[in-house]
């Protein structure tokens, strides 16, 4: 499986256009926590281009080592277990990029993020994409797509959802969808609020900006 943060900052891979979109959503000179920060590509982009006070949490030791080599402030930890150590409202923005689907308890992770940060940015692959639906219907097999690259037995993804599923979870957690950007073959479409049914069908992935109600 491709590391979702494997692209180098300033030379992001075409299939990680969401990293640049996320960076553009983060206000300058603010305090940011990047959960599941991988090799630090996004965090480095935020520090260098947005002037943020950036911190990272990464599960893999190799990712932590790469982040430290970049001069980034990153600690090793698990999103499912270690967010409780962060203080209430300790960050202006908390980011979870292409990581929620790999967590054991997505509901609890989002709730902890909302406690830690005033504003959340979450990107997810869309299991409601038409290609996924077609493959399941026509072939009866778990699909492999541009956003879901690994076979079912190799993937770290354990809680796949659609854009609508995620928006519904935000309602359960009293999180307002302030903005959503959907991606389809590298093309971005912005929505003020929740994505539409059409977006849930056509988008490969979604980037959500959330706030507590």
C-alpha positions in Angstrom: 0.0 0.0 0.0 1.3 3.5 -0.9 2.1 5.6 2.1 -0.5 8.4 1.9 2.1 11.0 2.9 4.9 9.6 0.8 5.1 12.6 -1.7 7.8 15.1 -0.9 6.7 18.6 0.1 7.0 21.0 -2.8 6.8 18.0 -5.2 3.6 16.3 -4.2 2.4 13.3 -6.2 -0.5 13.8 -8.5 -2.7 11.4 -6.5 -2.1 13.5 -3.3 -3.5 16.8 -4.6 -5.5 16.7 -1.4 -2.4 17.7 0.6 -2.1 21.0 -1.3 -5.8 21.6 -0.8 -5.5 21.0 2.9 -2.5 23.3 3.2 -4.4 26.1 1.5 -7.3 25.7 4.0 -5.0 26.2 7.0 -4.7 29.9 8.3 -1.2 31.3 8.4 0.7 31.5 11.7 -1.6 29.2 13.6 -1.0 26.1 15.7 -1.6 22.8 13.9 -1.6 19.1 14.8 -1.3 16.6 11.9 -2.4 13.2 13.1 -1.0 10.2 11.1 1.5 12.6 9.5 3.4 9.9 7.6 6.8 11.1 6.4 5.9 14.7 7.1 5.2 16.0 3.6 2.0 17.9 4.5 3.5 19.1 7.8 6.6 20.4 6.1 4.4 22.2 3.5 2.4 23.8 6.3 5.5 25.0 8.2 7.3 26.3 5.1 4.4 27.8 3.2 1.9 28.7 5.9 4.3 29.5 8.7 2.4 27.3 11.2 3.6 26.0 14.5 3.2 22.4 13.5 3.2 19.2 15.5 2.7 15.7 14.3 1.6 12.3 15.6 2.7 9.2 13.6 2.4 5.5 14.3 5.3 4.2 12.2 8.8 4.6 13.4 10.1 5.1 9.8 7.7 7.9 9.4 8.8 9.5 12.6 12.4 9.2 11.6 11.7 10.8 8.2 9.9 13.7 9.9 12.7 14.3 12.4 15.2 14.3 9.5 13.1 17.1 8.0 13.4 19.1 11.2 9.7 18.5 12.1 8.3 18.2 15.7 6.7 14.7 15.5 6.2 12.0 18.2 5.3 8.4 17.7 1.8 7.5 18.8 -1.5 5.9 18.0 -4.5 8.0 17.1 -6.8 5.5 18.8 -5.0 5.6 22.1 -2.9 8.7 22.4 -5.0 11.7 21.6 -6.3 11.8 25.2 -2.8 13.2 26.2 -3.4 16.4 24.3 -5.1 19.4 26.1 -8.5 20.8 25.4 -8.4 23.4 22.6 -4.6 23.0 22.3 -4.6 23.6 18.6 -6.2 26.0 16.1 -6.5 23.2 13.5 -6.3 19.4 13.8 -5.7 17.4 10.6 -6.4 13.8 9.8 -5.5 13.1 6.2 -6.4 9.7 4.6 -6.1 8.1 8.0 -9.5 7.8 9.6 -10.4 4.7 7.7 -7.4 2.9 9.2 -8.3 3.7 12.8 -9.9 1.2 15.2 -12.5 3.6 16.5 -13.2 6.5 14.1 -16.0 7.8 16.2 -13.8 8.3 19.2 -10.9 9.7 17.2 -13.1 12.4 15.7 -14.5 13.2 19.1 -11.0 13.6 20.6 -10.0 15.8 17.6 -13.0 18.0 18.3 -11.9 18.4 21.9 -8.3 19.2 21.0 -8.9 21.6 18.1 -11.2 24.5 17.2 -11.3 23.4 13.6 -10.8 20.0 12.0 -9.8 19.0 8.5 -10.4 15.4 7.5 -9.8 13.7 4.2 -11.2 10.3 3.3 -11.5 8.0 0.3 -15.1 7.6 -0.9 -16.4 4.1 -0.9 -19.6 5.4 -2.5 -17.8 6.2 -5.8 -19.5 4.8 -8.9 -16.6 2.6 -9.8 -16.7 1.0 -6.3 -20.4 0.3 -6.6 -20.0 -1.1 -10.1 -17.2 -3.4 -9.2 -19.2 -4.8 -6.2 -22.3 -5.2 -8.3 -20.8 -6.6 -11.5 -17.8 -8.5 -10.2 -18.8 -9.3 -6.6 -15.3 -8.3 -5.4 -13.8 -5.6 -3.3 -12.6 -2.9 -5.7 -9.2 -1.5 -6.4 -9.3 2.1 -7.6 -7.2 5.2 -7.7 -8.1 6.1 -4.2 -8.2 2.6 -2.9 -5.1 1.1 -4.3 -4.5 -2.0 -2.3 -6.2 -5.4 -2.5 -8.6 -6.2 0.5 -6.0 -8.5 2.1 -3.2 -5.9 1.9 -4.9 -2.7 2.9 -4.7 -1.0 6.2 -8.2 0.3 5.7 -10.7 -1.2 8.1 -13.5 1.3 8.3 -14.3 2.5 4.8 -17.3 4.8 4.4 -19.0 7.0 1.8 -19.0 10.8 1.9 -22.6 10.6 3.1 -21.7 8.2 5.9 -19.0 10.6 7.1 -21.3 13.6 7.0 -23.9 11.6 9.0 -21.2 10.7 11.6 -20.4 14.4 11.9 -24.1 15.0 12.8 -23.9 12.4 15.5 -20.9 14.1 17.0 -22.4 17.6 16.7 -19.8 18.7 14.1 -20.8 21.2 11.5 -19.5 20.6 7.9 -18.3 24.1 7.1 -16.9 23.2 3.8 -16.2 20.1 1.6 -14.0 19.7 -1.4 -14.4 16.6 -3.5 -11.8 15.1 -5.9 -12.4 13.1 -9.0 -9.5 12.3 -11.3 -7.6 15.3 -9.9 -10.5 17.7 -10.4 -11.6 19.5 -7.3 -15.2 20.7 -6.6 -16.0 22.9 -3.6 -19.2 22.8 -1.6 -20.4 25.2 1.1 -21.5 22.5 3.6 -22.2 18.9 3.0 -21.5 17.2 -0.3 -24.4 16.4 -2.6 -25.7 13.0 -3.6 -24.0 13.5 -7.0 -20.7 14.2 -5.3 -21.1 11.0 -3.3 -21.4 9.1 -6.5 -18.7 10.7 -8.6 -15.9 11.7 -6.1 -12.9 9.6 -5.4 -12.3 11.3 -2.1 -13.4 14.2 0.0 -11.8 16.8 2.2 -14.0 18.1 5.0 -13.6 21.2 7.1 -15.4 20.8 10.4 -16.3 22.9 13.5 -18.0 22.1 16.8 -21.6 23.2 17.0 
